[in-house]
Each structure stands twice: as structure tokens, then as C-alpha cells.
Amino acid sequence: MHDLAVACPRDVRRGDDPVELRWVKRRLKCVNAACPRKTFTERIAAVPPGRRVTQRLREHCAAEVADRGVTPAEAARHAGVSWPVARRVRRQGGRAAGRPARPGSAPGDRRAPARPAPVERDEQTGQYVQLADRWHVNFCDLSGRQGMLGQVEGRTAYDAAYWLLQAPPAWRDRVEVVAIDLCTVFLAAVRRALPQAQVAVDLFQVVQLAGKAVGDVRRRATREKYGRRGKEGDTEYGIKGLLNRNLESLSPAQFARVIQTLDADGHGQQIALAWIAKEKLRAALNLRARFSRSQPCERQVRDRLFAFCDWCAAHEAIPELITLATTISRWEDEIVTAVLTGVTNDLASHCTSC
């Protein structure tokens, strides 16, 4: 024996009282001069090497999440550990996590990237085995009264529909609107589990998609003009920040600078056309309509979206505009629902805990 070491791993509570565990480990010294380790401590299965939480506490947190239906945050708070520890639900703990949904709540799907996926090394093969998926899907009450309804591991249509189909049929029938990201996986899951519900997409992501198209056109035009990527000193590169801003947010001097820069040659005019398309899409969405007294009707919204797609079709020489118009046309029904109802994932962003 070389020395003694004291470890203080977290352990399961005794009722409501926390348990302070002290493990006095022996540090052994190898008498073989060729040994690279020289010293090492004792190991037991209850506390794997490098862990500060006992194995039974990890299994207890997994059972709380999978069997009782509490959230990982609640299980971690009761056990006195961090949220990532409670999130690592083992395979025997099940896939779905979250409390049962109550009637009268409209779920909103959100794809939340968690921390790096937890892995465990197999002592026999030496390979690392992934214990959980890095991506989780959160279901939140859009009204804000019930917070996060549940959380499921994975981001496939089957994973999202798995949680929805476990809810009572009476609750599923009362769901009227579901807000999702601009993702076909979530759309397929909602159509399968909630066929009667209206689907709304996050309008922020729609505008973000238009801003990305402007950036793609600017980078392509700059590469065609200079034969390289844009850099500081290029006129088009200097206004990239102004192109991402809303038209009403630009001062007269900034607006004049954008027009003067983009009207210099044909490459700049392509960027200008993409910029105009972005503003036309913003006008079609009419993001501030839900805050005004007069709400637009469905026909007005569809006419504005048709005018936007017609504008993009008139400039088919710019492939980025055709791609953007195709995406907007594919999601037209969900965009119209978002504009008319005013439902968005932002209403549930404060309820997520990932």
C-alpha cells in the first residue's frame, strides 16, 4: 500500500435526507519497475473509475425519468446532481421522458441539441458505446401554463410520434394548433399522430431562410466577379450586415449606400434582386399583423405569397431564388396558418430546459 485517498461520490438519498458517502480507498504501488502506472487506486463496480456518482444513483435517476415520468431537471434536483447526469437514461430506462400531457394544451415541437452524447467504454472490447442520442425533441405548452410537457430522445419522425401517440386520445383530439420548426420530420410526426390539428411553422425561420438566400447570392456573385471569396475592402462585403437587416431599420444614408453599391454592375444587381425578394417575403408574412387590431384573411396572405413566388419565377436566372420559392411553396399551408393564428415557437422558448 502506498497511500490512502478519500472519495466523496454522490449516492441515493435516504428518504428526504441526503446521504454523505465517504470512501477511503487504498492507493497501491506496483513493485515492478517497468510498470508505467506506478500507483493505482482500488476499483469497485458500484463506483466506476472516474465517476463521482454511484451506479445506483445513476440507475435511480434513469428510473425516475423513464418510469415515473418526471423531467431530467426534476430528477437531478431531487438527487442533488447536475442535469447532464440525470439525462443519461440508459437503455433499460426507456426512450421517452416527460410528464403526461394534460387536456387543453397545444404542443410545440422543438429540436434541442444536448451536450455531447454520453459514451461508455466497453471493458472487454475497448470500444466506446454511445448511451444516448445527442438530439432531443421537446414538447411544450404554447399557452405557457404547463411548461414543458415531455422530452423524447432522438429526432426522427418515429421518435416524435412515439410520444404523441402515448397521450390519451381525448387529449390528442383537443389539440388545435401545433408549432414546429421548418423540418419535414416534425411535420410527418404531427400528420401521423394529430391529423386533425393545424400546423404552423416558425416565421422567424422562414425569414432566416430568405436571409440565407441573400447571403448565398452575394457569395456566388462575389466569387464570379473577383474569382475568389469576398474579403474586407470589397464593396459587396462591406454591406453584408446591412443586407441582413430589415428595410425599415435602415437609415436613409444606409439605404442609399446599399442601392449605390448594388447598382454598380450586373453582379450587384443579382444581390439586389435577392434582397428585394427577401423584403417581399417579409411583407407577405406580415410579421406584425398579429399585434394589430385588424387580422389579415387567408386570401390576402396567399395572394402575397403568390406575388413573391411570381417575382422569383420572373428572375429564374438566379437559382437561389428558385430554391427559396420552391421551399416557400411547399410550406405554404403551414406558413398561412402561422400568419393567421400568430402561433410560433417563441411562445414556448422560455419553457424549454435543454
C-alpha positions as CSV (number, residue, x, y, z in Angstrom):
1,M,0.0,0.0,0.0
2,H,1.3,3.4,-1.0
3,D,-1.2,5.8,0.4
4,L,-4.9,6.4,1.3
5,A,-7.3,8.5,-0.8
6,V,-10.8,9.7,0.2
7,A,-13.5,9.8,-2.5
8,C,-16.9,11.5,-1.9
9,P,-19.3,10.2,-4.6
10,R,-23.0,11.2,-4.7
11,D,-25.3,8.5,-3.5
12,V,-29.1,7.9,-3.3
13,R,-31.0,9.8,-0.7
14,R,-32.4,8.2,2.5
15,G,-35.9,9.5,2.2
16,D,-35.7,13.3,2.2
17,D,-32.3,13.4,3.9
18,P,-29.2,13.5,1.7
19,V,-26.5,10.8,2.3
20,E,-22.9,11.9,2.6
21,L,-20.7,9.0,1.4
22,R,-17.0,8.8,2.2
23,W,-15.0,6.0,0.6
24,V,-11.4,5.6,1.9
25,K,-9.6,4.0,-1.0
26,R,-6.2,2.4,-0.8
27,R,-3.6,3.7,-3.3
28,L,-1.4,0.8,-4.2
29,K,2.1,0.9,-5.6
30,C,3.5,-1.5,-8.1
31,V,6.9,-3.0,-7.3
32,N,7.6,-3.8,-11.0
33,A,10.0,-1.1,-12.2
34,A,8.7,-1.4,-15.8
35,C,5.1,-0.6,-14.8
36,P,4.1,2.7,-16.5
37,R,1.3,3.4,-13.9
38,K,3.5,3.1,-10.8
39,T,0.4,3.7,-8.5
40,F,-3.3,3.0,-8.8
41,T,-6.3,3.0,-6.5
42,E,-8.9,0.5,-5.7
43,R,-11.9,-0.1,-8.0
44,I,-15.4,-1.4,-7.4
45,A,-18.4,-1.8,-9.7
46,A,-20.6,0.5,-7.5
47,V,-18.4,3.5,-8.4
48,P,-16.7,3.1,-11.9
49,P,-13.3,4.8,-12.4
50,G,-13.5,8.5,-13.0
51,R,-17.2,8.7,-11.8
52,R,-18.3,11.0,-9.0
53,V,-21.8,9.4,-8.8
54,T,-22.6,5.9,-7.7
55,Q,-24.0,3.4,-10.1
56,R,-27.2,3.0,-8.1
57,L,-27.8,6.8,-8.1
58,R,-27.5,6.8,-11.9
59,E,-30.0,3.9,-12.2
60,H,-32.3,5.7,-9.8
61,C,-32.3,8.9,-11.9
62,A,-33.0,6.8,-15.0
63,A,-35.9,5.1,-13.3
64,E,-37.3,8.4,-12.2
65,V,-37.3,9.7,-15.7
66,A,-38.4,6.6,-17.6
67,D,-40.9,5.0,-15.1
68,R,-42.3,7.9,-13.1
69,G,-42.3,10.4,-16.0
70,V,-40.5,13.3,-14.3
71,T,-38.3,15.6,-16.3
72,P,-34.5,15.1,-16.1
73,A,-34.2,18.5,-14.4
74,E,-36.6,17.4,-11.6
75,A,-34.8,14.1,-11.1
76,A,-31.4,15.9,-11.0
77,R,-32.7,18.5,-8.5
78,H,-34.0,15.7,-6.2
79,A,-30.8,13.6,-6.4
80,G,-28.5,16.6,-6.0
81,V,-26.7,16.1,-9.3
82,S,-26.3,18.1,-12.5
83,W,-28.8,17.9,-15.3
84,P,-26.5,16.0,-17.8
85,V,-26.1,13.2,-15.2
86,A,-29.8,12.7,-14.9
87,R,-30.3,13.0,-18.7
88,R,-28.1,9.9,-19.4
89,V,-31.0,7.5,-19.4
90,R,-29.7,4.0,-20.0
91,R,-31.2,1.6,-22.4
92,Q,-33.2,-0.2,-19.8
93,G,-34.7,3.2,-18.7
94,G,-36.7,3.6,-21.9
95,R,-36.7,6.2,-24.7
96,A,-39.4,8.7,-23.8
97,A,-39.1,11.2,-20.9
98,G,-41.6,13.7,-19.7
99,R,-44.7,14.0,-17.7
100,P,-48.1,13.1,-19.2
101,A,-49.8,15.9,-21.1
102,R,-53.0,17.3,-19.6
103,P,-56.0,18.2,-21.7
104,G,-56.3,21.6,-23.2
105,S,-52.6,22.1,-24.0
106,A,-51.3,22.6,-27.5
107,P,-47.8,21.1,-28.0
108,G,-45.0,22.8,-29.8
109,D,-42.1,20.7,-31.2
110,R,-38.6,22.0,-30.7
111,R,-35.4,20.2,-31.7
112,A,-32.8,20.9,-29.0
113,P,-29.2,19.8,-29.3
114,A,-28.0,18.5,-26.0
115,R,-24.4,18.3,-24.8
116,P,-22.0,15.8,-26.5
117,A,-23.6,12.3,-26.4
118,P,-22.5,10.4,-23.3
119,V,-20.4,7.3,-24.1
120,E,-19.1,4.4,-22.1
121,R,-16.1,2.3,-22.7
122,D,-16.6,-1.5,-23.0
123,E,-14.0,-3.1,-20.8
124,Q,-13.9,-6.3,-23.0
125,T,-13.6,-4.8,-26.4
126,G,-12.2,-1.4,-25.5
127,Q,-14.7,0.4,-27.8
128,Y,-16.9,3.3,-26.8
129,V,-20.6,2.7,-26.8
130,Q,-23.0,5.7,-27.2
131,L,-25.5,5.7,-24.3
132,A,-27.9,8.3,-25.6
133,D,-28.7,10.3,-28.7
134,R,-27.3,13.8,-28.8
135,W,-30.6,15.3,-30.1
136,H,-33.8,15.5,-28.1
137,V,-37.3,16.7,-29.0
138,N,-39.2,18.9,-26.6
139,F,-43.0,19.2,-26.4
140,C,-44.1,22.4,-24.8
141,D,-47.5,24.0,-24.0
142,L,-47.8,27.0,-26.3
143,S,-50.1,28.8,-23.8
144,G,-47.3,28.8,-21.3
145,R,-49.4,27.4,-18.4
146,Q,-48.0,23.9,-18.3
147,G,-44.4,24.4,-19.5
148,M,-42.6,21.5,-21.0
149,L,-44.9,18.6,-21.5
150,G,-42.3,16.0,-22.3
151,Q,-39.0,15.2,-23.9
152,V,-38.1,12.3,-26.2
153,E,-34.7,11.1,-27.3
154,G,-33.9,11.2,-31.0
155,R,-35.0,13.4,-33.8
156,T,-36.8,11.1,-36.3
157,A,-40.5,11.1,-37.2
158,Y,-40.9,7.9,-35.2
159,D,-39.4,9.3,-32.1
160,A,-41.6,12.4,-32.1
161,A,-44.8,10.4,-33.0
162,Y,-43.9,7.9,-30.2
163,W,-44.6,10.5,-27.5
164,L,-47.7,11.9,-29.2
165,L,-49.3,8.5,-29.7
166,Q,-48.8,7.7,-26.0
167,A,-51.0,10.6,-25.0
168,P,-54.7,9.9,-24.3
169,P,-56.9,10.0,-27.4
170,A,-59.2,12.6,-25.8
171,W,-56.2,14.9,-25.3
172,R,-55.0,14.4,-28.9
173,D,-58.4,15.2,-30.3
174,R,-58.5,18.6,-28.5
175,V,-55.1,19.8,-29.9
176,E,-55.9,22.5,-32.4
177,V,-52.6,24.0,-33.5
178,V,-49.0,22.7,-33.4
179,A,-46.0,24.9,-33.9
180,I,-42.9,23.2,-35.3
181,D,-39.6,24.1,-36.8
182,L,-39.1,24.2,-40.6
183,C,-38.5,20.4,-40.6
184,T,-40.3,17.7,-42.6
185,V,-39.6,15.2,-39.8
186,F,-41.8,17.0,-37.3
187,L,-44.4,17.6,-40.0
188,A,-44.6,13.9,-40.7
189,A,-44.9,13.1,-37.0
190,V,-47.7,15.6,-36.4
191,R,-49.6,14.4,-39.5
192,R,-49.4,10.9,-38.3
193,A,-50.4,11.4,-34.6
194,L,-52.5,14.6,-34.8
195,P,-54.2,14.5,-38.3
196,Q,-56.9,17.0,-37.2
197,A,-54.5,19.7,-35.9
198,Q,-53.3,22.7,-37.9
199,V,-49.6,23.0,-38.3
200,A,-47.7,26.3,-38.1
201,V,-44.1,26.9,-38.8
202,D,-41.8,29.3,-37.0
203,L,-41.9,32.5,-39.2
204,F,-38.5,33.5,-37.8
205,Q,-37.0,30.5,-39.6
206,V,-38.8,31.4,-42.8
207,V,-37.3,34.9,-42.8
208,Q,-33.9,33.4,-41.8
209,L,-34.1,31.1,-44.9
210,A,-34.7,34.2,-47.1
211,G,-31.7,35.9,-45.4
212,K,-29.6,32.9,-46.1
213,A,-30.6,33.0,-49.8
214,V,-29.4,36.6,-50.0
215,G,-26.0,35.6,-48.5
216,D,-25.7,32.7,-50.9
217,V,-26.3,35.0,-53.9
218,R,-23.8,37.6,-52.5
219,R,-21.1,34.9,-52.1
220,R,-21.7,33.4,-55.5
221,A,-21.7,36.8,-57.3
222,T,-18.5,37.9,-55.5
223,R,-16.8,34.7,-56.5
224,E,-17.8,35.2,-60.1
225,K,-16.7,38.8,-60.1
226,Y,-13.3,38.5,-58.4
227,G,-12.6,34.8,-58.8
228,R,-12.2,34.4,-55.0
229,R,-14.3,34.7,-51.9
230,G,-15.2,38.1,-50.5
231,K,-12.9,39.9,-48.2
232,E,-12.6,43.2,-46.4
233,G,-12.3,46.0,-48.9
234,D,-14.8,44.6,-51.4
235,T,-17.9,46.9,-51.7
236,E,-20.3,43.9,-51.6
237,Y,-18.6,42.5,-48.5
238,G,-18.9,45.9,-46.7
239,I,-22.7,45.9,-46.9
240,K,-23.4,42.3,-45.9
241,G,-24.5,43.4,-42.5
242,L,-27.0,45.9,-43.9
243,L,-28.5,43.2,-46.2
244,N,-29.4,41.1,-43.2
245,R,-31.3,44.0,-41.5
246,N,-34.9,44.8,-42.1
247,L,-35.7,47.5,-44.7
248,E,-37.5,49.7,-42.1
249,S,-34.5,49.5,-39.8
250,L,-32.1,51.2,-42.3
251,S,-31.5,54.9,-42.2
252,P,-31.7,56.9,-45.4
253,A,-27.9,57.0,-45.6
254,Q,-27.6,53.3,-45.2
255,F,-30.3,52.6,-47.8
256,A,-28.6,54.9,-50.2
257,R,-25.3,53.1,-49.7
258,V,-26.9,49.7,-50.4
259,I,-28.5,51.0,-53.6
260,Q,-25.4,52.7,-54.8
261,T,-23.3,49.6,-54.2
262,L,-25.6,47.1,-55.8
263,D,-26.4,49.2,-58.8
264,A,-22.8,49.3,-59.9
265,D,-22.7,46.2,-62.1
266,G,-24.6,43.1,-63.0
267,H,-23.3,41.1,-60.1
268,G,-24.5,43.7,-57.7
269,Q,-27.9,43.7,-59.3
270,Q,-28.3,40.0,-58.7
271,I,-27.7,40.6,-55.0
272,A,-30.2,43.5,-55.2
273,L,-32.9,41.2,-56.7
274,A,-32.3,38.6,-53.9
275,W,-32.6,41.4,-51.3
276,I,-35.9,42.6,-52.8
277,A,-37.2,39.0,-52.7
278,K,-36.4,38.8,-49.0
279,E,-38.3,42.0,-48.3
280,K,-41.2,40.8,-50.4
281,L,-41.4,37.7,-48.4
282,R,-41.3,39.7,-45.2
283,A,-44.2,41.8,-46.5
284,A,-46.1,38.6,-47.4
285,L,-45.6,37.2,-43.9
286,N,-46.6,40.5,-42.3
287,L,-45.0,39.5,-39.0
288,R,-46.6,42.4,-37.1
289,A,-50.1,41.6,-38.2
290,R,-50.9,39.6,-35.0
291,F,-50.1,42.6,-32.9
292,S,-52.5,44.9,-34.8
293,R,-56.3,45.2,-34.4
294,S,-57.1,44.1,-38.0
295,Q,-56.1,40.5,-38.8
296,P,-55.4,39.6,-42.5
297,C,-57.6,37.0,-44.1
298,E,-56.3,33.8,-45.7
299,R,-56.9,35.1,-49.2
300,Q,-54.7,38.1,-48.6
301,V,-51.8,36.0,-47.2
302,R,-52.0,33.6,-50.1
303,D,-52.1,36.4,-52.7
304,R,-48.9,37.9,-51.1
305,L,-47.1,34.6,-51.2
306,F,-48.2,34.1,-54.8
307,A,-46.8,37.5,-55.7
308,F,-43.5,36.6,-54.0
309,C,-43.2,33.3,-55.9
310,D,-44.1,35.1,-59.1
311,W,-41.3,37.6,-58.5
312,C,-38.8,34.8,-58.0
313,A,-40.1,33.0,-61.2
314,A,-39.6,36.2,-63.2
315,H,-35.9,36.1,-62.2
316,E,-35.2,32.4,-62.7
317,A,-31.7,33.2,-63.8
318,I,-30.8,33.3,-60.1
319,P,-31.0,29.7,-58.9
320,E,-31.1,30.7,-55.2
321,L,-34.4,32.5,-55.7
322,I,-36.0,29.4,-57.4
323,T,-34.9,27.2,-54.5
324,L,-36.3,29.7,-52.0
325,A,-39.6,30.0,-53.8
326,T,-39.9,26.2,-54.1
327,T,-39.4,25.8,-50.3
328,I,-42.0,28.5,-49.6
329,S,-44.5,27.0,-51.9
330,R,-44.0,23.6,-50.3
331,W,-44.7,25.0,-46.8
332,E,-47.4,27.5,-47.9
333,D,-50.3,26.0,-45.8
334,E,-48.1,25.9,-42.7
335,I,-47.0,29.5,-43.3
336,V,-50.5,30.7,-43.8
337,T,-51.5,29.0,-40.5
338,A,-48.7,30.7,-38.7
339,V,-49.6,34.2,-40.0
340,L,-53.3,33.8,-39.3
341,T,-53.0,32.3,-35.8
342,G,-49.9,34.1,-34.7
343,V,-48.6,30.8,-33.2
344,T,-44.8,30.5,-33.0
345,N,-42.2,28.5,-31.2
346,D,-41.1,31.7,-29.5
347,L,-44.1,31.4,-27.2
348,A,-42.7,28.2,-25.8
349,S,-39.0,29.1,-25.9
350,H,-39.0,30.1,-22.2
351,C,-40.5,26.7,-21.2
352,T,-37.7,24.6,-22.7
353,S,-34.9,23.4,-20.4
354,C,-32.4,21.9,-22.8
